[in-house]
Amino acid sequence: MPDFWRNSGFHLLERDAAGRLRVTDDFLRAYYLRPELHPVEESGPAERALHASLMGEPRLAVSEKELKALEDKDVQENYRILLRFRDRLLDAGTVEGAYMALFKGAIDAPPMFVDQLTHVILRNVLDGTEDALRARAAELFWREQKATIRDGHVLLADLETVQMHASGNRYGSIGRLIVEAQGELGAADLDVLERANAGLYWSRESKHDTVVSLTYGRPALDAFARVIELWVAHFLGLQVKVKPIRQIEEARWAWHVGLDAESTAILNELWAGSEVDAGRMRNILALFSLNFDEPVAMRPDIAGRAVYLALSAEDGVVRMKPQNLLLNLPIHEA
């Protein structure tokens, strides 16, 4: 059974009886080893002492007086941000609990930390999977993707990887595909994952250098739908069925959830009866219907009806907000 995403921090955590990830000292130590906090040659004695204390006792309370004693004001602020985040983790007890708590008010954690939580939670959700397409599709939840429409096909590649290949005119296969949009879909040198070659993902899972097609009917789109189902079940304990669709047939649908800011805006405007120009409509890359296995779990006024989901690109980039699936579904308040 393949191991994957070894850089997520999953192996530093423990599961509780409910399958959630319990915060451990080793997981906290990994944050103290980040370059923003790890002492460098120029670090003063107070900074070195604080870092050593936290490495020895990761849950140690640190006062504002101690932070102000640090020689570098930037390091002071770095510690404030991280310790506030650490305390959120400790207060919640689990990574999943801390993730949900982040969205119950003003988000005060750096986006990078939110993405890291998403990463490790998905590693937990997908633990034991042998489906490489699910693992690759799950990367959309926390890594921005560059979208290219080529001959009617929706191709997604990791944005950071695309930019790396494009810099200095050094184009790899992904650079040619996404930046120059050359080649036919499925050509071997483009590394587009399909069922037949999906196994190559496991040897390259941390390089983020494969492309997936989210075109209707392609297996990666179905894999993405399965990850959505698992995400909802893990957090909310609800079984849902997610199905890719070509278009929303209902003229006046009951509920929708945008999987990103652009999708939310477009669906809101369409539902309100506003006209959305064709250019913006082309931003929508994929549509889904979501149905609850137990309609009683839904708001009574729309129980049994489909919830529609959309995934879009804005300025050619997909920036998914997976928390929308947890916060905006029409769940019965009881």
Residue pairs with C-beta under 8 A, 6 or more apart in sequence:
1 128
1 130
2 130
2 132
2 202
4 123
4 135
4 202
4 205
5 119
5 122
5 123
5 135
5 205
5 206
6 206
7 206
8 116
8 119
8 120
8 123
9 27
9 30
9 116
9 119
9 120
10 21
10 120
10 123
10 124
10 127
12 24
12 26
12 27
12 30
13 21
13 22
13 23
13 24
13 27
13 95
13 120
13 124
14 21
14 22
14 24
15 21
15 22
15 124
16 22
16 94
19 124
19 234
20 94
20 95
20 96
20 97
20 124
21 94
21 95
21 96
21 120
21 121
21 124
22 93
22 94
23 89
23 90
23 92
23 93
23 94
23 95
23 98
25 58
25 59
28 58
28 59
28 86
28 89
29 55
29 58
31 37
31 82
31 85
31 86
32 38
32 51
32 54
32 55
32 58
32 82
34 82
36 75
36 78
36 82
37 51
37 75
37 78
37 79
37 82
38 51
39 47
39 48
39 51
43 51
43 71
43 72
43 75
44 70
44 71
44 72
46 69
46 70
46 71
47 70
47 71
47 72
47 75
50 62
50 66
50 70
50 79
53 60
54 60
54 62
58 86
59 90
62 79
62 83
67 76
67 79
67 80
68 76
70 76
70 79
81 109
81 110
84 108
84 109
85 109
85 110
85 113
88 98
88 101
88 102
88 109
89 95
89 98
91 98
91 101
92 98
92 100
92 101
95 117
95 120
95 121
95 124
96 121
96 234
96 235
98 117
99 114
99 117
99 118
99 121
99 323
100 235
100 326
102 109
102 114
102 117
102 323
103 323
103 326
103 327
107 114
115 142
115 143
116 142
118 141
118 142
118 322
119 142
121 234
122 138
122 141
122 142
122 227
122 231
124 234
125 138
125 227
125 230
125 231
125 234
126 134
126 135
126 138
126 227
126 230
129 135
131 198
131 223
131 226
132 193
132 198
132 199
132 200
132 201
132 202
133 193
133 195
133 198
133 201
133 212
133 219
133 220
133 223
134 223
134 226
134 227
135 201
135 205
136 193
136 198
136 201
136 210
136 212
136 220
136 223
137 212
137 220
137 223
137 224
137 227
138 224
138 227
139 145
139 158
139 208
140 156
140 224
140 311
140 318
140 320
141 227
141 231
141 320
141 322
142 320
142 322
143 158
143 159
143 160
143 208
144 158
144 159
144 160
144 317
144 318
144 319
145 156
145 157
145 158
145 159
145 313
145 317
145 318
146 156
146 157
146 158
146 159
146 162
146 178
146 316
146 317
146 318
147 154
147 155
147 156
147 285
147 313
147 316
147 317
147 318
148 154
148 155
148 156
148 157
148 177
148 178
148 181
148 316
149 155
149 282
150 177
150 181
150 185
151 184
151 185
152 215
153 185
153 213
153 215
154 213
154 214
154 215
154 285
154 286
155 177
155 178
155 185
155 192
155 211
155 212
155 213
155 214
156 211
156 212
156 213
156 214
156 318
157 174
157 177
157 178
157 210
157 211
158 174
158 208
158 209
159 317
160 208
161 174
161 207
161 208
161 209
162 174
162 175
162 178
162 179
165 171
165 172
165 174
165 175
165 179
166 175
166 179
171 179
171 180
172 209
173 189
173 190
173 191
174 190
174 191
174 209
174 211
176 182
176 183
176 190
177 183
177 190
177 192
177 211
178 211
183 189
183 190
185 192
185 213
186 192
186 194
190 211
191 200
191 209
191 210
191 211
192 210
192 211
192 212
192 213
193 200
193 201
193 210
193 211
193 212
193 220
194 213
194 218
194 219
194 220
195 219
200 210
201 210
204 210
212 218
212 220
213 220
213 221
214 220
214 221
214 224
214 285
214 286
214 311
215 221
216 244
216 246
216 286
217 244
221 244
221 286
222 244
224 286
225 242
225 243
225 244
225 288
226 242
228 240
228 242
228 288
228 290
228 309
228 325
229 239
229 240
229 241
229 242
231 322
231 325
231 326
232 238
232 240
232 325
232 326
232 329
233 239
233 240
235 326
236 326
236 329
236 331
238 292
238 293
238 294
238 297
238 329
238 331
239 292
239 293
239 294
240 290
240 291
240 292
240 293
241 290
241 291
241 293
242 288
242 289
242 290
242 309
243 288
243 289
243 290
243 291
244 286
244 287
244 288
245 287
245 288
245 289
245 308
246 287
247 287
248 287
248 308
250 306
252 271
253 271
253 305
253 306
253 308
254 302
254 305
254 306
254 307
254 330
255 302
255 305
255 307
255 308
255 329
255 330
256 267
256 271
256 307
256 308
256 309
256 310
257 264
257 290
257 307
257 308
257 309
257 324
257 325
257 328
257 329
258 264
258 265
258 266
258 267
258 268
258 309
258 310
258 312
258 321
258 324
259 309
259 310
259 311
259 312
259 320
259 321
259 322
259 324
259 325
260 311
260 312
260 314
260 318
260 319
260 320
260 321
260 324
261 314
261 319
261 321
262 283
262 312
262 313
262 314
263 284
263 309
263 310
263 311
263 312
264 324
266 276
266 280
266 281
266 283
266 284
266 310
266 312
267 308
267 310
269 276
270 276
283 312
283 313
283 314
284 310
284 311
284 312
285 311
285 312
285 313
285 318
286 310
286 311
287 308
287 309
287 310
287 311
288 308
288 309
288 310
288 311
289 306
289 307
289 308
289 309
290 306
290 307
290 308
290 309
290 329
291 306
291 307
292 298
292 304
295 303
295 304
296 303
296 332
297 331
297 332
298 304
298 305
298 330
298 331
298 332
299 330
299 331
299 332
299 333
300 332
302 330
303 332
307 329
307 330
309 325
311 318
311 320
312 318
